[in-house]
Amino acid sequence: MSSVVFVTSDQECEILVKNKNYGKTPKRVVVDPGFVLITLIHPTFGKVIKQVQIIDGDSQDLYHQWIK
C-alpha cells in the first residue's frame, strides 16, 4: 500500500526524495513507509533535510518555513 506526504512551504522550493526530483512545492509525494528523508532546496535560502516517519497507507503533511 502506498503512503503520501503532502509537502508545502512558505516559499516555492524543489522536493527531492532519495535523490529523485519531484518538482516544486506544493506537491503530493508517494513514498515507501518507514523513515523518509525529504530534501527541500531553495535557490536563495539553501537546502534543508526533513525526516518523517510514514506508516503504511497513511498520509502526512510536511510544512517548512524558510528563515528570511
HTML snippet that shows the backbone in 3Dmol.js (N, CA, C, O; Angstrom):
<script src="https://3Dmol.org/build/3Dmol-min.js"></script>
<div id="view" style="width:600px;height:400px;position:relative"></div>
<script>
const pdb = `
ATOM      1  N   MET A   1       0.850  -1.176   0.000  1.00  0.00           N
ATOM      2  CA  MET A   1       0.000   0.000   0.000  1.00  0.00           C
ATOM      3  C   MET A   1       0.894   1.238   0.000  1.00  0.00           C
ATOM      4  O   MET A   1       1.915   1.264   0.687  1.00  0.00           O
ATOM      5  N   SER A   2       0.520   2.252  -0.759  1.00  0.00           N
ATOM      6  CA  SER A   2       1.356   3.443  -0.824  1.00  0.00           C
ATOM      7  C   SER A   2       0.991   4.450   0.257  1.00  0.00           C
ATOM      8  O   SER A   2      -0.130   4.477   0.764  1.00  0.00           O
ATOM      9  N   SER A   3       1.954   5.256   0.583  1.00  0.00           N
ATOM     10  CA  SER A   3       1.786   6.309   1.567  1.00  0.00           C
ATOM     11  C   SER A   3       2.079   7.633   0.883  1.00  0.00           C
ATOM     12  O   SER A   3       2.810   7.680  -0.107  1.00  0.00           O
ATOM     13  N   VAL A   4       1.508   8.711   1.410  1.00  0.00           N
ATOM     14  CA  VAL A   4       1.627  10.014   0.758  1.00  0.00           C
ATOM     15  C   VAL A   4       2.082  11.064   1.762  1.00  0.00           C
ATOM     16  O   VAL A   4       1.613  11.105   2.899  1.00  0.00           O
ATOM     17  N   VAL A   5       3.007  11.911   1.319  1.00  0.00           N
ATOM     18  CA  VAL A   5       3.392  13.098   2.087  1.00  0.00           C
ATOM     19  C   VAL A   5       3.015  14.308   1.249  1.00  0.00           C
ATOM     20  O   VAL A   5       3.405  14.416   0.086  1.00  0.00           O
ATOM     21  N   PHE A   6       2.245  15.227   1.852  1.00  0.00           N
ATOM     22  CA  PHE A   6       1.894  16.470   1.182  1.00  0.00           C
ATOM     23  C   PHE A   6       2.896  17.520   1.647  1.00  0.00           C
ATOM     24  O   PHE A   6       2.865  17.952   2.799  1.00  0.00           O
ATOM     25  N   VAL A   7       3.786  17.928   0.740  1.00  0.00           N
ATOM     26  CA  VAL A   7       4.893  18.826   1.077  1.00  0.00           C
ATOM     27  C   VAL A   7       4.532  20.250   0.669  1.00  0.00           C
ATOM     28  O   VAL A   7       4.228  20.523  -0.492  1.00  0.00           O
ATOM     29  N   THR A   8       4.574  21.152   1.650  1.00  0.00           N
ATOM     30  CA  THR A   8       4.315  22.570   1.396  1.00  0.00           C
ATOM     31  C   THR A   8       5.380  23.411   2.087  1.00  0.00           C
ATOM     32  O   THR A   8       6.090  22.944   2.977  1.00  0.00           O
ATOM     33  N   SER A   9       5.470  24.660   1.654  1.00  0.00           N
ATOM     34  CA  SER A   9       6.455  25.582   2.199  1.00  0.00           C
ATOM     35  C   SER A   9       5.956  27.003   1.993  1.00  0.00           C
ATOM     36  O   SER A   9       5.126  27.262   1.121  1.00  0.00           O
ATOM     37  N   ASP A  10       6.474  27.929   2.808  1.00  0.00           N
ATOM     38  CA  ASP A  10       6.094  29.327   2.619  1.00  0.00           C
ATOM     39  C   ASP A  10       6.768  29.942   1.394  1.00  0.00           C
ATOM     40  O   ASP A  10       6.355  31.007   0.936  1.00  0.00           O
ATOM     41  N   GLN A  11       7.794  29.290   0.860  1.00  0.00           N
ATOM     42  CA  GLN A  11       8.475  29.698  -0.367  1.00  0.00           C
ATOM     43  C   GLN A  11       8.539  28.485  -1.309  1.00  0.00           C
ATOM     44  O   GLN A  11       8.839  27.377  -0.866  1.00  0.00           O
ATOM     45  N   GLU A  12       8.265  28.686  -2.576  1.00  0.00           N
ATOM     46  CA  GLU A  12       8.350  27.585  -3.529  1.00  0.00           C
ATOM     47  C   GLU A  12       9.777  27.032  -3.551  1.00  0.00           C
ATOM     48  O   GLU A  12      10.743  27.792  -3.620  1.00  0.00           O
ATOM     49  N   CYS A  13       9.899  25.700  -3.492  1.00  0.00           N
ATOM     50  CA  CYS A  13      11.215  25.065  -3.494  1.00  0.00           C
ATOM     51  C   CYS A  13      11.125  23.686  -4.134  1.00  0.00           C
ATOM     52  O   CYS A  13      10.038  23.126  -4.278  1.00  0.00           O
ATOM     53  N   GLU A  14      12.282  23.145  -4.516  1.00  0.00           N
ATOM     54  CA  GLU A  14      12.368  21.817  -5.110  1.00  0.00           C
ATOM     55  C   GLU A  14      12.252  20.756  -4.022  1.00  0.00           C
ATOM     56  O   GLU A  14      12.692  20.965  -2.892  1.00  0.00           O
ATOM     57  N   ILE A  15      11.654  19.609  -4.371  1.00  0.00           N
ATOM     58  CA  ILE A  15      11.487  18.485  -3.449  1.00  0.00           C
ATOM     59  C   ILE A  15      12.272  17.297  -3.992  1.00  0.00           C
ATOM     60  O   ILE A  15      12.104  16.908  -5.147  1.00  0.00           O
ATOM     61  N   LEU A  16      13.136  16.720  -3.146  1.00  0.00           N
ATOM     62  CA  LEU A  16      13.872  15.514  -3.517  1.00  0.00           C
ATOM     63  C   LEU A  16      13.664  14.447  -2.452  1.00  0.00           C
ATOM     64  O   LEU A  16      13.731  14.725  -1.254  1.00  0.00           O
ATOM     65  N   VAL A  17      13.412  13.219  -2.906  1.00  0.00           N
ATOM     66  CA  VAL A  17      13.330  12.064  -2.019  1.00  0.00           C
ATOM     67  C   VAL A  17      14.199  10.975  -2.655  1.00  0.00           C
ATOM     68  O   VAL A  17      13.968  10.578  -3.797  1.00  0.00           O
ATOM     69  N   LYS A  18      15.196  10.498  -1.911  1.00  0.00           N
ATOM     70  CA  LYS A  18      16.146   9.500  -2.423  1.00  0.00           C
ATOM     71  C   LYS A  18      16.764   9.963  -3.745  1.00  0.00           C
ATOM     72  O   LYS A  18      16.870   9.191  -4.698  1.00  0.00           O
ATOM     73  N   ASN A  19      17.166  11.230  -3.786  1.00  0.00           N
ATOM     74  CA  ASN A  19      17.811  11.861  -4.951  1.00  0.00           C
ATOM     75  C   ASN A  19      16.928  11.938  -6.190  1.00  0.00           C
ATOM     76  O   ASN A  19      17.423  12.224  -7.280  1.00  0.00           O
ATOM     77  N   LYS A  20      15.631  11.688  -6.044  1.00  0.00           N
ATOM     78  CA  LYS A  20      14.699  11.836  -7.166  1.00  0.00           C
ATOM     79  C   LYS A  20      13.960  13.155  -6.996  1.00  0.00           C
ATOM     80  O   LYS A  20      13.408  13.439  -5.932  1.00  0.00           O
ATOM     81  N   ASN A  21      13.955  13.951  -8.046  1.00  0.00           N
ATOM     82  CA  ASN A  21      13.297  15.252  -8.003  1.00  0.00           C
ATOM     83  C   ASN A  21      11.799  15.082  -8.273  1.00  0.00           C
ATOM     84  O   ASN A  21      11.402  14.496  -9.280  1.00  0.00           O
ATOM     85  N   TYR A  22      10.984  15.596  -7.368  1.00  0.00           N
ATOM     86  CA  TYR A  22       9.531  15.508  -7.505  1.00  0.00           C
ATOM     87  C   TYR A  22       8.908  16.838  -7.914  1.00  0.00           C
ATOM     88  O   TYR A  22       7.684  16.974  -7.891  1.00  0.00           O
ATOM     89  N   GLY A  23       9.712  17.809  -8.282  1.00  0.00           N
ATOM     90  CA  GLY A  23       9.183  19.097  -8.694  1.00  0.00           C
ATOM     91  C   GLY A  23       9.134  20.066  -7.528  1.00  0.00           C
ATOM     92  O   GLY A  23       9.857  19.923  -6.543  1.00  0.00           O
ATOM     93  N   LYS A  24       8.271  21.049  -7.663  1.00  0.00           N
ATOM     94  CA  LYS A  24       8.217  22.141  -6.686  1.00  0.00           C
ATOM     95  C   LYS A  24       7.001  22.037  -5.776  1.00  0.00           C
ATOM     96  O   LYS A  24       5.981  21.437  -6.116  1.00  0.00           O
ATOM     97  N   THR A  25       7.154  22.649  -4.597  1.00  0.00           N
ATOM     98  CA  THR A  25       6.053  22.712  -3.632  1.00  0.00           C
ATOM     99  C   THR A  25       4.974  23.634  -4.182  1.00  0.00           C
ATOM    100  O   THR A  25       5.282  24.551  -4.944  1.00  0.00           O
ATOM    101  N   PRO A  26       3.732  23.414  -3.818  1.00  0.00           N
ATOM    102  CA  PRO A  26       3.194  22.286  -3.039  1.00  0.00           C
ATOM    103  C   PRO A  26       3.041  21.048  -3.915  1.00  0.00           C
ATOM    104  O   PRO A  26       2.787  21.153  -5.115  1.00  0.00           O
ATOM    105  N   LYS A  27       3.196  19.868  -3.302  1.00  0.00           N
ATOM    106  CA  LYS A  27       3.145  18.629  -4.074  1.00  0.00           C
ATOM    107  C   LYS A  27       2.822  17.446  -3.169  1.00  0.00           C
ATOM    108  O   LYS A  27       3.283  17.382  -2.030  1.00  0.00           O
ATOM    109  N   ARG A  28       2.028  16.512  -3.686  1.00  0.00           N
ATOM    110  CA  ARG A  28       1.798  15.231  -3.010  1.00  0.00           C
ATOM    111  C   ARG A  28       2.835  14.242  -3.540  1.00  0.00           C
ATOM    112  O   ARG A  28       2.965  14.053  -4.750  1.00  0.00           O
ATOM    113  N   VAL A  29       3.569  13.616  -2.622  1.00  0.00           N
ATOM    114  CA  VAL A  29       4.635  12.698  -2.994  1.00  0.00           C
ATOM    115  C   VAL A  29       4.322  11.318  -2.431  1.00  0.00           C
ATOM    116  O   VAL A  29       4.106  11.168  -1.228  1.00  0.00           O
ATOM    117  N   VAL A  30       4.297  10.316  -3.294  1.00  0.00           N
ATOM    118  CA  VAL A  30       4.074   8.929  -2.867  1.00  0.00           C
ATOM    119  C   VAL A  30       5.418   8.358  -2.418  1.00  0.00           C
ATOM    120  O   VAL A  30       6.401   8.405  -3.157  1.00  0.00           O
ATOM    121  N   VAL A  31       5.448   7.814  -1.193  1.00  0.00           N
ATOM    122  CA  VAL A  31       6.690   7.299  -0.616  1.00  0.00           C
ATOM    123  C   VAL A  31       6.462   5.911  -0.031  1.00  0.00           C
ATOM    124  O   VAL A  31       5.329   5.489   0.196  1.00  0.00           O
ATOM    125  N   ASP A  32       7.569   5.216   0.206  1.00  0.00           N
ATOM    126  CA  ASP A  32       7.516   3.942   0.915  1.00  0.00           C
ATOM    127  C   ASP A  32       7.350   4.217   2.402  1.00  0.00           C
ATOM    128  O   ASP A  32       7.839   5.235   2.891  1.00  0.00           O
ATOM    129  N   PRO A  33       6.672   3.337   3.135  1.00  0.00           N
ATOM    130  CA  PRO A  33       6.529   3.541   4.573  1.00  0.00           C
ATOM    131  C   PRO A  33       7.873   3.415   5.288  1.00  0.00           C
ATOM    132  O   PRO A  33       8.816   2.812   4.776  1.00  0.00           O
ATOM    133  N   GLY A  34       7.932   4.002   6.482  1.00  0.00           N
ATOM    134  CA  GLY A  34       9.158   3.986   7.275  1.00  0.00           C
ATOM    135  C   GLY A  34       9.675   5.403   7.443  1.00  0.00           C
ATOM    136  O   GLY A  34       8.939   6.370   7.250  1.00  0.00           O
ATOM    137  N   PHE A  35      10.950   5.520   7.805  1.00  0.00           N
ATOM    138  CA  PHE A  35      11.573   6.830   7.933  1.00  0.00           C
ATOM    139  C   PHE A  35      11.996   7.307   6.552  1.00  0.00           C
ATOM    140  O   PHE A  35      12.689   6.595   5.824  1.00  0.00           O
ATOM    141  N   VAL A  36      11.574   8.517   6.195  1.00  0.00           N
ATOM    142  CA  VAL A  36      11.838   9.069   4.876  1.00  0.00           C
ATOM    143  C   VAL A  36      12.550  10.412   5.039  1.00  0.00           C
ATOM    144  O   VAL A  36      12.111  11.261   5.814  1.00  0.00           O
ATOM    145  N   LEU A  37      13.648  10.600   4.306  1.00  0.00           N
ATOM    146  CA  LEU A  37      14.343  11.883   4.285  1.00  0.00           C
ATOM    147  C   LEU A  37      13.873  12.666   3.070  1.00  0.00           C
ATOM    148  O   LEU A  37      13.970  12.194   1.937  1.00  0.00           O
ATOM    149  N   ILE A  38      13.367  13.859   3.317  1.00  0.00           N
ATOM    150  CA  ILE A  38      12.878  14.723   2.250  1.00  0.00           C
ATOM    151  C   ILE A  38      13.759  15.966   2.222  1.00  0.00           C
ATOM    152  O   ILE A  38      13.881  16.673   3.222  1.00  0.00           O
ATOM    153  N   THR A  39      14.368  16.224   1.075  1.00  0.00           N
ATOM    154  CA  THR A  39      15.243  17.379   0.913  1.00  0.00           C
ATOM    155  C   THR A  39      14.478  18.479   0.195  1.00  0.00           C
ATOM    156  O   THR A  39      13.856  18.244  -0.841  1.00  0.00           O
ATOM    157  N   LEU A  40      14.531  19.681   0.755  1.00  0.00           N
ATOM    158  CA  LEU A  40      13.926  20.857   0.139  1.00  0.00           C
ATOM    159  C   LEU A  40      15.057  21.805  -0.244  1.00  0.00           C
ATOM    160  O   LEU A  40      15.938  22.093   0.566  1.00  0.00           O
ATOM    161  N   ILE A  41      15.026  22.290  -1.493  1.00  0.00           N
ATOM    162  CA  ILE A  41      16.089  23.169  -1.980  1.00  0.00           C
ATOM    163  C   ILE A  41      15.483  24.467  -2.506  1.00  0.00           C
ATOM    164  O   ILE A  41      14.618  24.465  -3.383  1.00  0.00           O
ATOM    165  N   HIS A  42      15.963  25.570  -1.944  1.00  0.00           N
ATOM    166  CA  HIS A  42      15.519  26.896  -2.365  1.00  0.00           C
ATOM    167  C   HIS A  42      16.731  27.637  -2.937  1.00  0.00           C
ATOM    168  O   HIS A  42      17.806  27.585  -2.338  1.00  0.00           O
ATOM    169  N   PRO A  43      16.593  28.324  -4.076  1.00  0.00           N
ATOM    170  CA  PRO A  43      17.749  28.961  -4.707  1.00  0.00           C
ATOM    171  C   PRO A  43      18.412  30.049  -3.850  1.00  0.00           C
ATOM    172  O   PRO A  43      19.610  30.293  -3.992  1.00  0.00           O
ATOM    173  N   THR A  44      17.663  30.696  -2.977  1.00  0.00           N
ATOM    174  CA  THR A  44      18.214  31.750  -2.122  1.00  0.00           C
ATOM    175  C   THR A  44      18.547  31.254  -0.725  1.00  0.00           C
ATOM    176  O   THR A  44      19.600  31.592  -0.183  1.00  0.00           O
ATOM    177  N   PHE A  45      17.665  30.456  -0.136  1.00  0.00           N
ATOM    178  CA  PHE A  45      17.800  30.060   1.267  1.00  0.00           C
ATOM    179  C   PHE A  45      18.571  28.761   1.472  1.00  0.00           C
ATOM    180  O   PHE A  45      18.878  28.406   2.610  1.00  0.00           O
ATOM    181  N   GLY A  46      18.888  28.050   0.403  1.00  0.00           N
ATOM    182  CA  GLY A  46      19.702  26.851   0.527  1.00  0.00           C
ATOM    183  C   GLY A  46      18.906  25.563   0.598  1.00  0.00           C
ATOM    184  O   GLY A  46      17.865  25.413  -0.041  1.00  0.00           O
ATOM    185  N   LYS A  47      19.429  24.628   1.401  1.00  0.00           N
ATOM    186  CA  LYS A  47      18.877  23.269   1.452  1.00  0.00           C
ATOM    187  C   LYS A  47      18.571  22.903   2.897  1.00  0.00           C
ATOM    188  O   LYS A  47      19.291  23.281   3.821  1.00  0.00           O
ATOM    189  N   VAL A  48      17.474  22.149   3.069  1.00  0.00           N
ATOM    190  CA  VAL A  48      17.123  21.614   4.378  1.00  0.00           C
ATOM    191  C   VAL A  48      16.665  20.175   4.183  1.00  0.00           C
ATOM    192  O   VAL A  48      16.020  19.848   3.187  1.00  0.00           O
ATOM    193  N   ILE A  49      17.005  19.317   5.144  1.00  0.00           N
ATOM    194  CA  ILE A  49      16.586  17.916   5.080  1.00  0.00           C
ATOM    195  C   ILE A  49      15.661  17.642   6.253  1.00  0.00           C
ATOM    196  O   ILE A  49      16.005  17.904   7.405  1.00  0.00           O
ATOM    197  N   LYS A  50      14.486  17.115   5.948  1.00  0.00           N
ATOM    198  CA  LYS A  50      13.482  16.787   6.961  1.00  0.00           C
ATOM    199  C   LYS A  50      13.299  15.277   7.000  1.00  0.00           C
ATOM    200  O   LYS A  50      13.288  14.616   5.961  1.00  0.00           O
ATOM    201  N   GLN A  51      13.156  14.738   8.201  1.00  0.00           N
ATOM    202  CA  GLN A  51      12.885  13.306   8.348  1.00  0.00           C
ATOM    203  C   GLN A  51      11.460  13.143   8.847  1.00  0.00           C
ATOM    204  O   GLN A  51      11.058  13.767   9.829  1.00  0.00           O
ATOM    205  N   VAL A  52      10.701  12.299   8.162  1.00  0.00           N
ATOM    206  CA  VAL A  52       9.333  11.998   8.589  1.00  0.00           C
ATOM    207  C   VAL A  52       9.180  10.488   8.702  1.00  0.00           C
ATOM    208  O   VAL A  52       9.814   9.728   7.970  1.00  0.00           O
ATOM    209  N   GLN A  53       8.337  10.072   9.623  1.00  0.00           N
ATOM    210  CA  GLN A  53       8.035   8.648   9.759  1.00  0.00           C
ATOM    211  C   GLN A  53       6.655   8.417   9.175  1.00  0.00           C
ATOM    212  O   GLN A  53       5.675   9.030   9.598  1.00  0.00           O
ATOM    213  N   ILE A  54       6.591   7.523   8.196  1.00  0.00           N
ATOM    214  CA  ILE A  54       5.353   7.258   7.483  1.00  0.00           C
ATOM    215  C   ILE A  54       4.887   5.839   7.784  1.00  0.00           C
ATOM    216  O   ILE A  54       5.653   4.882   7.680  1.00  0.00           O
ATOM    217  N   ILE A  55       3.633   5.725   8.153  1.00  0.00           N
ATOM    218  CA  ILE A  55       3.016   4.422   8.384  1.00  0.00           C
ATOM    219  C   ILE A  55       2.380   3.967   7.078  1.00  0.00           C
ATOM    220  O   ILE A  55       1.811   4.778   6.347  1.00  0.00           O
ATOM    221  N   ASP A  56       2.471   2.683   6.783  1.00  0.00           N
ATOM    222  CA  ASP A  56       1.946   2.118   5.544  1.00  0.00           C
ATOM    223  C   ASP A  56       0.493   2.521   5.333  1.00  0.00           C
ATOM    224  O   ASP A  56      -0.351   2.296   6.200  1.00  0.00           O
ATOM    225  N   GLY A  57       0.203   3.113   4.187  1.00  0.00           N
ATOM    226  CA  GLY A  57      -1.148   3.511   3.827  1.00  0.00           C
ATOM    227  C   GLY A  57      -1.585   4.838   4.412  1.00  0.00           C
ATOM    228  O   GLY A  57      -2.710   5.278   4.176  1.00  0.00           O
ATOM    229  N   ASP A  58      -0.713   5.484   5.171  1.00  0.00           N
ATOM    230  CA  ASP A  58      -1.049   6.733   5.844  1.00  0.00           C
ATOM    231  C   ASP A  58      -0.704   7.924   4.949  1.00  0.00           C
ATOM    232  O   ASP A  58       0.017   7.782   3.962  1.00  0.00           O
ATOM    233  N   SER A  59      -1.221   9.080   5.301  1.00  0.00           N
ATOM    234  CA  SER A  59      -0.817  10.316   4.642  1.00  0.00           C
ATOM    235  C   SER A  59      -0.393  11.303   5.729  1.00  0.00           C
ATOM    236  O   SER A  59      -0.891  11.270   6.855  1.00  0.00           O
ATOM    237  N   GLN A  60       0.524  12.164   5.367  1.00  0.00           N
ATOM    238  CA  GLN A  60       1.068  13.096   6.341  1.00  0.00           C
ATOM    239  C   GLN A  60       1.390  14.413   5.655  1.00  0.00           C
ATOM    240  O   GLN A  60       1.747  14.435   4.477  1.00  0.00           O
ATOM    241  N   ASP A  61       1.262  15.514   6.394  1.00  0.00           N
ATOM    242  CA  ASP A  61       1.632  16.830   5.887  1.00  0.00           C
ATOM    243  C   ASP A  61       3.021  17.192   6.380  1.00  0.00           C
ATOM    244  O   ASP A  61       3.369  16.926   7.530  1.00  0.00           O
ATOM    245  N   LEU A  62       3.814  17.798   5.507  1.00  0.00           N
ATOM    246  CA  LEU A  62       5.123  18.320   5.886  1.00  0.00           C
ATOM    247  C   LEU A  62       5.182  19.767   5.428  1.00  0.00           C
ATOM    248  O   LEU A  62       5.079  20.050   4.235  1.00  0.00           O
ATOM    249  N   TYR A  63       5.347  20.684   6.377  1.00  0.00           N
ATOM    250  CA  TYR A  63       5.440  22.110   6.078  1.00  0.00           C
ATOM    251  C   TYR A  63       6.785  22.622   6.536  1.00  0.00           C
ATOM    252  O   TYR A  63       7.256  22.266   7.616  1.00  0.00           O
ATOM    253  N   HIS A  64       7.417  23.470   5.709  1.00  0.00           N
ATOM    254  CA  HIS A  64       8.671  24.099   6.109  1.00  0.00           C
ATOM    255  C   HIS A  64       8.566  25.602   5.897  1.00  0.00           C
ATOM    256  O   HIS A  64       8.107  26.068   4.854  1.00  0.00           O
ATOM    257  N   GLN A  65       9.005  26.359   6.917  1.00  0.00           N
ATOM    258  CA  GLN A  65       9.053  27.814   6.806  1.00  0.00           C
ATOM    259  C   GLN A  65      10.523  28.220   6.707  1.00  0.00           C
ATOM    260  O   GLN A  65      11.315  27.949   7.610  1.00  0.00           O
ATOM    261  N   TRP A  66      10.872  28.865   5.613  1.00  0.00           N
ATOM    262  CA  TRP A  66      12.245  29.310   5.410  1.00  0.00           C
ATOM    263  C   TRP A  66      12.507  30.555   6.242  1.00  0.00           C
ATOM    264  O   TRP A  66      11.632  31.409   6.388  1.00  0.00           O
ATOM    265  N   ILE A  67      13.706  30.655   6.785  1.00  0.00           N
ATOM    266  CA  ILE A  67      14.118  31.834   7.551  1.00  0.00           C
ATOM    267  C   ILE A  67      14.549  32.899   6.551  1.00  0.00           C
ATOM    268  O   ILE A  67      15.400  32.662   5.694  1.00  0.00           O
ATOM    269  N   LYS A  68      13.956  34.054   6.676  1.00  0.00           N
ATOM    270  CA  LYS A  68      14.233  35.139   5.714  1.00  0.00           C
ATOM    271  C   LYS A  68      15.189  36.144   6.299  1.00  0.00           C
ATOM    272  O   LYS A  68      15.536  37.123   5.639  1.00  0.00           O
TER     273      LYS A  68
END
`;
const viewer = $3Dmol.createViewer("view");
viewer.addModel(pdb, "pdb");
viewer.setStyle({}, {cartoon: {color: "spectrum"}});
viewer.zoomTo();
viewer.render();
</script>
